[in-house]
Amino acid sequence: MFNPTTLWAEPVVNPVNRKARSIPALNPVNIYGRVFTFSWFGFMVAFWSWYAFPPLLSITIAKDIGLTQIDIANSNIIALTATLLVRLVAGPSCDRFGPRYTFAGCLLAGSIPTVLAGAVYSPRGLLALRFFVGILGGSFVPCQVWSTGFFDKNIVGTANSLTGGFGNAGGGITYFLMPAIFDSLVQKQHLTPHVAWRVAFVVPFIVITATATAMLILCPDTPTGKWADRHLQAERNLADHGITGAIVDVPGSLMDNNKDHSPNSGSPHGSTEKVGYNATGKDTANHDHEAQIGEQQMLDTARGEIVVKPSFKEAMPVVFSAQTLVTAGAYFCSFGAELAINSILGAYYVKNFPSLKQTGSGRWAAMFGLLNVVFRPLGGIISDFIYRNSNVWGKKILIHVLAVITGAFLIAIGLTDSHSHSTMFGLVAGMAFFLEAGNGANFSLVPHVHPHANGIVSGCTGAAGNFGGIIFAIIFRYNGKDYGKVFWIIGVMTIAINLALSWIKPIPKGQIGGR
């Protein structure tokens, strides 16, 4: 049963990797609460800026620089292309350098083209700028890897879905903020629309830069300290519990996890007595804040769940494994659909409901992104509940069930192409529930798949989501304003892909850790 005090109390931690077994979301002073806060807020401001163009694109910017419908569609596609490339690189970067530096690097690199939005005066200039702004979308991967590194298997689905859900809400917030900032600059500062939309982009630049700087100053790489020392701390924690022996080779190797180690157990305490350490590894003898787990489970955690530095040769089996294909394929459908729909939803509402105009359609379109605050976390929470009462298969089955229902809603939206406010907004809200919950459920499963290479799996899965967004955006581009047709096409693809992947086992046979 949920205990509300866990929202601010110091969490119980895993004795080997020091991951928390609860989420002190309302306690930013605590190391785990602080990282949780920066994970979701960093991704939220990144998503806000990444999708800052669509709310103003169809009317204000299009009129100012002479954009056609094809130019707008192309800019939506190019924005996703850069993110696809960055996410592929961000995954291995997290495993090698740590998610905190990768996260801050994505934010700072993406903030520069954001503030340069005012230099755009042509369709070609817009394409170039949106490509580089797309770097911000890559911040999703370190957001999830960082969260995974601080929260244990019993709660990691909830933690990842909350950070991802709150972060994805930036795609809804931008539909409120950008038109509001633009309107304020025009009405209160008396700027012309030509100048106002350009000045509006300075706001996300300031917020992103401040967030990245604070992240570097206030947060650690891991619960045990420096990223480079994570494997040494794991061995030290084992030794403190009377378990000795090499667990992970110091340079780091994906293949080390498959070697047969023979650690000796010489604990005078046995496997049931706890030795207390805080997040810095200092002896505090505080038995109340360390989870009690058996010796074999501690060994499996150290062998299979400490992230190691990958080489290209060792990373390829992880990238092309059937289990990575499952998370990537499901995310291709769910997050890919979310990205593509987020780009056109305002324009779709203007087409079907002309009286809404730019600001009104933007507010209704914002609801699709803002529902992530509730629906994506709900997917992770349900997934964790199923896992605690079954096994990893339960998490996987949930993903496919949510996807099939999402596909049915997409087909319904496309075939009805409703001009009734209540019908259209109701169907979109229903579709958002299952689609966004599916995103949360997916990254509840990801930490179980090749946990020693979590950055690679997260990067491939996140990149697949962007690839889906590109494919769906291309379909939108070649169907002009026939948005309803594309909705049902995406629905059919979602159902077909998920049914094709449903038979694959959730984790590889013989994998140590992640079960």
ChimeraX attribute file (.defattr): number of C-alpha atoms within 10 A of each C-alpha:
attribute: neighborCount
match mode: 1-to-1
recipient: residues
	/A:1	3
	/A:2	6
	/A:3	7
	/A:4	9
	/A:5	11
	/A:6	17
	/A:7	16
	/A:8	17
	/A:9	16
	/A:10	20
	/A:11	24
	/A:12	20
	/A:13	25
	/A:14	21
	/A:15	26
	/A:16	28
	/A:17	27
	/A:18	26
	/A:19	27
	/A:20	29
	/A:21	21
	/A:22	25
	/A:23	24
	/A:24	24
	/A:25	19
	/A:26	16
	/A:27	18
	/A:28	15
	/A:29	12
	/A:30	16
	/A:31	21
	/A:32	26
	/A:33	24
	/A:34	19
	/A:35	27
	/A:36	27
	/A:37	21
	/A:38	23
	/A:39	29
	/A:40	27
	/A:41	22
	/A:42	29
	/A:43	32
	/A:44	27
	/A:45	26
	/A:46	34
	/A:47	25
	/A:48	25
	/A:49	29
	/A:50	29
	/A:51	27
	/A:52	27
	/A:53	24
	/A:54	24
	/A:55	30
	/A:56	20
	/A:57	20
	/A:58	19
	/A:59	14
	/A:60	19
	/A:61	23
	/A:62	17
	/A:63	13
	/A:64	15
	/A:65	15
	/A:66	12
	/A:67	20
	/A:68	13
	/A:69	12
	/A:70	13
	/A:71	17
	/A:72	22
	/A:73	21
	/A:74	18
	/A:75	24
	/A:76	28
	/A:77	26
	/A:78	22
	/A:79	28
	/A:80	32
	/A:81	21
	/A:82	20
	/A:83	28
	/A:84	27
	/A:85	17
	/A:86	22
	/A:87	31
	/A:88	22
	/A:89	19
	/A:90	33
	/A:91	29
	/A:92	26
	/A:93	22
	/A:94	28
	/A:95	23
	/A:96	19
	/A:97	15
	/A:98	26
	/A:99	28
	/A:100	24
	/A:101	19
	/A:102	24
	/A:103	29
	/A:104	23
	/A:105	18
	/A:106	23
	/A:107	28
	/A:108	20
	/A:109	15
	/A:110	26
	/A:111	27
	/A:112	16
	/A:113	22
	/A:114	26
	/A:115	20
	/A:116	16
	/A:117	21
	/A:118	17
	/A:119	12
	/A:120	16
	/A:121	14
	/A:122	13
	/A:123	19
	/A:124	12
	/A:125	14
	/A:126	23
	/A:127	20
	/A:128	15
	/A:129	21
	/A:130	25
	/A:131	22
	/A:132	22
	/A:133	30
	/A:134	29
	/A:135	28
	/A:136	33
	/A:137	28
	/A:138	33
	/A:139	29
	/A:140	31
	/A:141	32
	/A:142	29
	/A:143	29
	/A:144	29
	/A:145	29
	/A:146	26
	/A:147	29
	/A:148	24
	/A:149	24
	/A:150	27
	/A:151	27
	/A:152	21
	/A:153	22
	/A:154	15
	/A:155	23
	/A:156	31
	/A:157	33
	/A:158	28
	/A:159	31
	/A:160	34
	/A:161	35
	/A:162	29
	/A:163	28
	/A:164	30
	/A:165	30
	/A:166	27
	/A:167	27
	/A:168	30
	/A:169	28
	/A:170	30
	/A:171	31
	/A:172	29
	/A:173	25
	/A:174	29
	/A:175	32
	/A:176	21
	/A:177	21
	/A:178	26
	/A:179	22
	/A:180	14
	/A:181	17
	/A:182	24
	/A:183	19
	/A:184	15
	/A:185	19
	/A:186	17
	/A:187	13
	/A:188	9
	/A:189	11
	/A:190	12
	/A:191	16
	/A:192	12
	/A:193	18
	/A:194	16
	/A:195	15
	/A:196	21
	/A:197	26
	/A:198	18
	/A:199	18
	/A:200	23
	/A:201	23
	/A:202	16
	/A:203	15
	/A:204	22
	/A:205	23
	/A:206	13
	/A:207	15
	/A:208	27
	/A:209	20
	/A:210	14
	/A:211	20
	/A:212	21
	/A:213	13
	/A:214	13
	/A:215	21
	/A:216	15
	/A:217	8
	/A:218	11
	/A:219	16
	/A:220	20
	/A:221	21
	/A:222	26
	/A:223	25
	/A:224	24
	/A:225	15
	/A:226	12
	/A:227	20
	/A:228	18
	/A:229	13
	/A:230	21
	/A:231	24
	/A:232	16
	/A:233	21
	/A:234	25
	/A:235	22
	/A:236	16
	/A:237	24
	/A:238	23
	/A:239	18
	/A:240	18
	/A:241	25
	/A:242	18
	/A:243	20
	/A:244	19
	/A:245	13
	/A:246	14
	/A:247	25
	/A:248	25
	/A:249	14
	/A:250	14
	/A:251	10
	/A:252	19
	/A:253	19
	/A:254	22
	/A:255	15
	/A:256	16
	/A:257	23
	/A:258	13
	/A:259	10
	/A:260	9
	/A:261	14
	/A:262	10
	/A:263	14
	/A:264	11
	/A:265	16
	/A:266	12
	/A:267	14
	/A:268	9
	/A:269	11
	/A:270	14
	/A:271	18
	/A:272	11
	/A:273	13
	/A:274	21
	/A:275	21
	/A:276	20
	/A:277	21
	/A:278	18
	/A:279	17
	/A:280	12
	/A:281	16
	/A:282	10
	/A:283	11
	/A:284	11
	/A:285	13
	/A:286	12
	/A:287	14
	/A:288	14
	/A:289	21
	/A:290	23
	/A:291	20
	/A:292	18
	/A:293	15
	/A:294	13
	/A:295	17
	/A:296	10
	/A:297	14
	/A:298	22
	/A:299	22
	/A:300	19
	/A:301	23
	/A:302	26
	/A:303	25
	/A:304	23
	/A:305	23
	/A:306	23
	/A:307	26
	/A:308	27
	/A:309	22
	/A:310	22
	/A:311	14
	/A:312	8
	/A:313	9
	/A:314	14
	/A:315	18
	/A:316	12
	/A:317	12
	/A:318	20
	/A:319	19
	/A:320	12
	/A:321	15
	/A:322	17
	/A:323	22
	/A:324	23
	/A:325	20
	/A:326	29
	/A:327	28
	/A:328	26
	/A:329	22
	/A:330	29
	/A:331	34
	/A:332	28
	/A:333	30
	/A:334	31
	/A:335	26
	/A:336	27
	/A:337	25
	/A:338	25
	/A:339	24
	/A:340	24
	/A:341	22
	/A:342	23
	/A:343	25
	/A:344	23
	/A:345	21
	/A:346	27
	/A:347	24
	/A:348	19
	/A:349	24
	/A:350	19
	/A:351	17
	/A:352	15
	/A:353	16
	/A:354	13
	/A:355	11
	/A:356	16
	/A:357	15
	/A:358	21
	/A:359	19
	/A:360	19
	/A:361	22
	/A:362	27
	/A:363	20
	/A:364	18
	/A:365	28
	/A:366	24
	/A:367	20
	/A:368	25
	/A:369	26
	/A:370	22
	/A:371	20
	/A:372	29
	/A:373	21
	/A:374	17
	/A:375	24
	/A:376	32
	/A:377	28
	/A:378	24
	/A:379	32
	/A:380	31
	/A:381	24
	/A:382	19
	/A:383	31
	/A:384	26
	/A:385	17
	/A:386	17
	/A:387	22
	/A:388	15
	/A:389	9
	/A:390	11
	/A:391	13
	/A:392	22
	/A:393	16
	/A:394	18
	/A:395	28
	/A:396	26
	/A:397	17
	/A:398	18
	/A:399	30
	/A:400	24
	/A:401	16
	/A:402	23
	/A:403	30
	/A:404	23
	/A:405	20
	/A:406	28
	/A:407	27
	/A:408	16
	/A:409	23
	/A:410	28
	/A:411	22
	/A:412	20
	/A:413	25
	/A:414	19
	/A:415	14
	/A:416	15
	/A:417	19
	/A:418	17
	/A:419	12
	/A:420	12
	/A:421	11
	/A:422	10
	/A:423	14
	/A:424	17
	/A:425	18
	/A:426	13
	/A:427	17
	/A:428	19
	/A:429	16
	/A:430	14
	/A:431	24
	/A:432	25
	/A:433	22
	/A:434	25
	/A:435	31
	/A:436	32
	/A:437	31
	/A:438	34
	/A:439	32
	/A:440	34
	/A:441	33
	/A:442	31
	/A:443	31
	/A:444	31
	/A:445	28
	/A:446	31
	/A:447	28
	/A:448	25
	/A:449	25
	/A:450	26
	/A:451	25
	/A:452	29
	/A:453	27
	/A:454	27
	/A:455	35
	/A:456	29
	/A:457	32
	/A:458	31
	/A:459	30
	/A:460	29
	/A:461	30
	/A:462	32
	/A:463	32
	/A:464	25
	/A:465	29
	/A:466	32
	/A:467	25
	/A:468	28
	/A:469	31
	/A:470	25
	/A:471	18
	/A:472	24
	/A:473	27
	/A:474	16
	/A:475	19
	/A:476	24
	/A:477	22
	/A:478	12
	/A:479	13
	/A:480	12
	/A:481	15
	/A:482	15
	/A:483	22
	/A:484	20
	/A:485	19
	/A:486	25
	/A:487	24
	/A:488	22
	/A:489	16
	/A:490	24
	/A:491	25
	/A:492	17
	/A:493	13
	/A:494	26
	/A:495	21
	/A:496	14
	/A:497	18
	/A:498	22
	/A:499	14
	/A:500	12
	/A:501	17
	/A:502	16
	/A:503	11
	/A:504	14
	/A:505	14
	/A:506	24
	/A:507	25
	/A:508	15
	/A:509	7
	/A:510	7
	/A:511	16
	/A:512	21
	/A:513	23
	/A:514	19
	/A:515	17
